[in-house]
């Protein structure tokens, strides 16, 4: 009887890192970009094109860069960039470089050179990014907007290398980063999006239904976004209609996250014993399209606010601790401080999750990963046995070679250069580790929450520690897998006979 294949995973499910009961949630908060508003791939082409022109026009880079085109399949989110060495790479949860992912421009750096540059594969903690993904040596490119930035950075480096143009890796990184930031802060990107919302914003039918369900259940709803009001309002009208503001109890724009969550602000709130600080809330006058100088002493529905800080937000609303669930796409700016410093429950929106799960549900991936696990178990159990048997040792050598081939195959199924955003070969990625720490739950879209009632409890899977039995894996009998899974390089039954199970 053939071994049953692992079941498919629902790509629209909500996945749990830390047990979360919606029954306990009284307040729901949302970011805007890539949370309530999911953008099409066309936005990355736009950012890439605009940033390229900024490099040429503002920073006087070669005009030949204007011929570059964005490759949406080039990179994945969560990669690290070594600013000084000019290298793009993927790190695992233990700060170890994944060989085969280190690139200079478009060229993969040989493993021997990588080991020499980093004196092994470990990136020391003093060279890594800080709490928010930034650092003098390494920077993690962690949000969805960073994908065109990664591609442009690599494309420009490749252009310089091919044309024998000398360049300083630090300056190149800073110029590309500044160009992409300019596209955002100058309003260039927002202006283009507002001209054609249908081209750049995906219209999710379930968003209004979700917000209506929350309101009808008596839940409070707020929006905290770094985007400006004019842009948010235009997008929300497209997604929810002209009366979109009625769906939110509090709306905060130009919040300046992560500072909103990590720094306190402005004046002393009336009646508060909290010390006077430097970043208060401000009213935004919709008619005048400007922030006012009036002192904000309370947050009320119907008003639009700008800037502000988390201390005053909690004090004015009373929304504190684990009764608040906040959704955002940026692991650091949206989720880290709310989870670590303020005790909010957090949900990460990971649009790429659906692609990753589609790969994981494919017959090729399932067959490969089951055999890979069985093969690794064989190697682990047999490597120290029959050491004097040359034939046995040769077989183990073939197993190890096949293992490397299978690991490479599983990597390339997700992305040819960098693999999955969640795993290296076996270990979780650095991105995945941060996600597990800062997000109680994660899913590909906020609409997916509609599949669960508001009393639902999300439970994390029990993952076996190295010294524990993996009861889930134990359901798959290794002897049966060896006998019934086809291996392209040798006969499993022969190996069973040789090693006398």
N, C-alpha and C positions, 0 to 999 in steps of 0.2 A: 504494500500500500504506500503510495507516494506521500511524502511529508507535505502537509498543508502549508501554503505560502502565508506569510504574515498578512493580516487584514489591512485594507486601505485605511489611510488616515484622512479625516475630513479636513480639507484645506481651509474651511471657513469656521472651524471650531475655535473656541477660546481655550488657550492652554495656560496651565497654572504652575507657577513656581512656589507660591506660598498660599496656604489655604485662605480662601476669601469667601465670605458669605454675603451675598447681596442683601440679605435680610437686614444686615447691620448698617447698610449704606443709606444715609439720609440726604447726602449732597453729592451731585455729579458735576465734575468740572472737565473742561475740554480745551485743548490747544486748537488752533485753526489750521495752519499749514500742515498738510499730510496727516491730519487727524480728522477734522470735520470736512476739510477740502482735500480730496485726493487728486493729485495732478497726473495728467497723461505723460507718456514718455516724451511728447513734444516739448514739454517744459525744459527738459535736459538739453535738447538740441538748441533751444532758445538761449539758455544760460551760456552754453558753450560758445555759440556764435557771438553773443554780445560781449562776453569776456575776452574773446579773441580780438575783437575790434578795439577794446579798451587797451589791451597790450600793445597793439599796433599804433593806435592814435595817441594814447596818453603816455605810454612808457617807451614808445619808439622802437618796438621790436620789429624784426624783419617783416616786410610786407608779404613775403612768401607764406607766412602763417595764415593768411587769409584763405589759402587753398585747403587748409586742414578741415576735416569733417569729423563729427562726433561718432564714435563707435559705442552704442549702448551696451554691447556685450563685453566691453573691455574689462571692467572691474566690478567688484562687489563692495558693499558698504562695510565699514569697520576695519579697513586696512590701516596700517601704520606707514608713515613716511619719515625716513631718516633725513632730517633737514640738511645736515652737514655733508652726508655722503651721497645724497640725491638718489636714494633707493626706496622703492615701494615694496612692501612685504606684508605677509599675514603672520600674526603672532598667536600662540595658543594661550590658554588660561594661566600657564606657568611661565609666561614671558619668553617662550622658546620660539625661535624663527622656524617656520615651516619651509623646509627646503623645497625648491621648485617653484616658490612663489615670489622670490626676490627678483625685481626687475629694475633695470636702468634704462629709461626710455621704454622701448618695446622689447628689449633684449633680456632674456633670463640670465642672471648672474650665475656662473658655475658654483656648484656646492663648495668646492675647495676654496674659492675666493670668499664666499660667505663665512665659512669657518674661520678664515684668517682675519677677516675684517672685524668679527665679533668675538674672536678668541674662543670659538666654539659656536654654540647656537643660542646661548642665553643672553637676553638683553637685561642688563642690571637695572634695578629700580630707579637709580639716580639718573638714568638716561631715558626713562619712560616719560610718558605724558603725566600731567597732574590730574587732579580729581575731575576736571572738566574736559579732559582729552587734549590739552595743549601742553607743550613743553619746548624747551630750548633745543633739545636733541631730537625728540620724536614727537610727532603729532598724529593723533588718530583721526581719520576722516570718517566721521561716524553718522552724519545725518544724510537724508536722501539728496539734499542739495550738493553734497560733496562728490557725487558720482561724476558730474561733468567737470568738476574741479580736478579730480584724479586723472580723468582722461586728457584734459588740456595740459596738465603738468607733464604727463608722460609723452604726449604728442610733441610738445615744444622741445623737450629734452631730446627726443628722437630726431627732430628736425635739426637741432644743433649738432648732434653727433654725426648724422649723415652728411652734413654740409661742412664738417670740420670747423665749426664755430665754437670757440672756447667760451665757457660759461661757468659762473659760480653757482653751485647748487643752492646755497642759502638765498642768494638774490633771486634766483629763478622761482623758488618756492614762495618767497615773500611777495614777488610781483604777481604771480598767478593768483595767490590768495587775495591780494589787494584788489586785483581786477574783478574777481568773482564777488567780493564784498561790495565793490563799487556798483556792480550790476544790481545788487539788492538795495543798498542805501540810497542810491541816486534816484530810484524810482523807475529806472529803465525797464526792469523785468515786470514790475507791476503794471506799468502803462501798456506793455505789449499784451499781457494777460487780459487786462480789462477790455482791450479792443476785440478780443475773440475768446470769450470764456468757454465756449463749446469746444474749442480746439485744445485748450489747456487744462480744463477742469472736468473730472468725471462726475456725472450727476448720479448720485446714489439714491435710489428710490426709497430705501429704508430709513434714511436719516430723519426725515420728518416723523415717521412712524415711531422711531425710537424716542425722540424728544417728547412727542405727545404722550407716549406711554409713561415716561418718567413724570411729566407734569400731572397727568391724571392720577398717578399713584401718590401725589403729594410731595414729590422730591424737589429739592432746590437745584437749580442748574446755573452754572456760571461759565464764562469764557475768559481765559487769560491768554493773550497772544502778543507776540512781538510785532506783528504787522500793524500798519496804520488803519484808522477807522475807514477811510474812503475805500481802500482796497478790500477790507473785510466785508464792508457793507455790500459792495458790488458782488462779491462772491456769494455772500449769504442770500442776497436777493435771487441770485441764479439758482441756488440750492434749495431755498426754503420759501421764497416769495417775499413780497414787499413788507410784510409784517413780521419778519424774522426776529426782530428785537423782542417781541412779546414772549418768545420762548425762553428767554434768559432772564434770570433774576439780577445778575451782575455781569457787566461787560467791561473788561479792562483791555485796552489796546496799548501799543508801544510799551509793553511791560518791561522790556529789557531783561528777559530771562537769560542767563541764570541769576543775574543780580537781584531780580525781584524776589527770588526765594532765598538768596544767601546774604543779602544786605538789607538792613533796615533803613527807614527813610524819614525825610521831612521833619515836620513839627511834632510837638507832643499832642496826642489826641486828648480832647477835652475830658477831664476827669480821670485821666490815666496817670499812673505813677511811673510809666516807662520814660526813660531819658529822652531828651530832644535829640532828633537824628537829622538825616540830610536828604531823604528822597521821598517826599510825600506823594499822595495821589493828587492828580489834577483833573478838573472837569474838562471835557472836550466839548466845545460848542459846535454842534453839527452844522448850524446855519452859517456861522462865520468860518468854519473849517479851521479852527484854531483852539489851542489849549488856553484856558483862562487862568487868572491869578487868584481866584477865589479859594479860600481855605476849605478843604474837604474834611468834614467831621463825621460823616456817615455815608455809607454806600447804599444807594437806593435803586430800585428797579426803575427803568425809564431813562436813567442818565447814562452817559458814556464817560468812562474814566480812562486816564492815561498814566503811565509810569506807576508809582506806588511801590509797596513792599509788603512782604508776607506778614510781618508783625501787625501792621495796621489792618490788613485784610482780615486776619483772624479776630482781631479785637472788635472790629466794626460789624462783623457778620456772626461771630460766635461759631463759625464753622472750623472746628479743630479736630485733630486726631483721626482715629480710624473710622469715623462716620463719613469721611470725605473720600471719594474715589476720583482721581484725576487721570485723564487719558492724554497722552502725547506721543510724538514719534521720536523725540530726541532723548536718548538714554540719559545724557548728562543734564542738559538745560531744562528739560521738562520733568524728569523723574527722580534724579539723584537726591536733590535737597528735600523735596516733598516727602520722600520715603525715609531718608536717613535723619534729617533734622527736625521734621515736623510731624512725623507719624501718620501722614496720609497713606491711604491705599493707592496703588498706582497701576495703570494699565498701559502697556506699550502697543503702539500701532506699527506693525512691521509689514508693509505691503508686499515685500519679496517672499513672505512666508508661503504664499500660494504657489509660487514657482518651485520653491524648495520642496514642498510636499508633493507636488505633481511629479517631480523627479523621484522622490522616495516611494511613490506608489507604482512606479513603472516596474514591469516584470524584470527588466535588466538589473535595476538597482536591487530589488528584493533578492533575486537569485544570487547576485554577486555578494551582497552583504552577509547573507546566511552562510554561504560557503566560506567567505573570508573569516567569519567568526569561528567556524569549525576548524578551518586550517590553522588559525592562530592558536586554538586550544591544542591541536595536535602538536604543533611546534613546541609550545610551552611544556606539555606533558612528556614529550619524547626526547627533547634535546639532550638530556643528561643520561639517557638509557642507551645501552649497547654501543658505548663509545668506541669499542674495538671492532665494530662491524662496519667496514668501509661502505658497503652497499646501503646500510641504514643511514649513515651520515650523508651519503650522496643524496639519498631521498629527502632528508631534512633540508639539505642545501637547495634542492629543487622546490620544496615547499616554501622556503623563505623567498626565493626568486619569484614564485607565483604570487606570494603575498604582496610583494612590492608592486607587481603588475596590477593586481586587483585594487590596491589602495589608490594607484594612479587613475585607474578607470573610474572608481567612485568619485574621485575629486573632479575629473573632467566632465562627468555627467551634470554637475552644477554649473561650473564655469571653467573653461579650458585652462586659464592661467591661475586662478585663485581658489577654485573650488567653492564649497559652501560657506555662507557667512556664519554658520553656527558651529562648524567643526573644522579641525585641521584634517588629519587622517582619523585619529581615534579620539583625541582630546577635544574638549570644547575650545572655541576660539576665545580670544581676549574679549571680543564683543559679546559673545554668548555669556561669558562670566559676568560682565557688567550688567547685562540684561537680567540675569538670574538674581543679581543682588538688588537691583533698583526697581524691578517690575514684579508686582505680585502676579499679574496675569498678562498675557500678550496674545494678539490676534492680528489678522491682516486688515481689518476694517472695523470701525465702531459699530457698523450695521450688524455685525455678527452677534452682538449681544442680544439681538432680538430673538435668537433661537432659545434663549433661557428666560425663565420667569424671574421676577424680582425678589424671589425668596431662594433662588438657587445658590448652592454652595459649590465652589470650585475646589477640587481636591488635587494636590500634586501627586504625581506618580512616586511610588516608593522606589528609589534608586539604591541598589545594593552597594554598600561600601566594599572596598577590596577584600576585607576579611569576612564578608557575609556571603551567603549563598544567594545568587540571583534566581529567585523562584520563578520569575517569568521566563528566563532563558532556559531554566531546567525543564520547561515543558517541551523544548525541542531536544530530542534525544540525539546526542552527538554520533553514536554508532549508526543510527538510522540515516542521519544526514550524510555521513561519510559513504554509506552504502548506496544511497539513492541520488546524491547530487553529482552531476557530471563535472569532472575537472578536466580542463583542456590539456593537461600535461602528464597526468598519470592516473592509474586505476586505483580508486579508493579501496575496493575490496582487497586488492593485493597488499595495500598498506596495513589493513586490519589483520591480515594473515601474518604479515611479517612481524608486527609488534605484539601479536598474541594478546589481544584484549582479554 
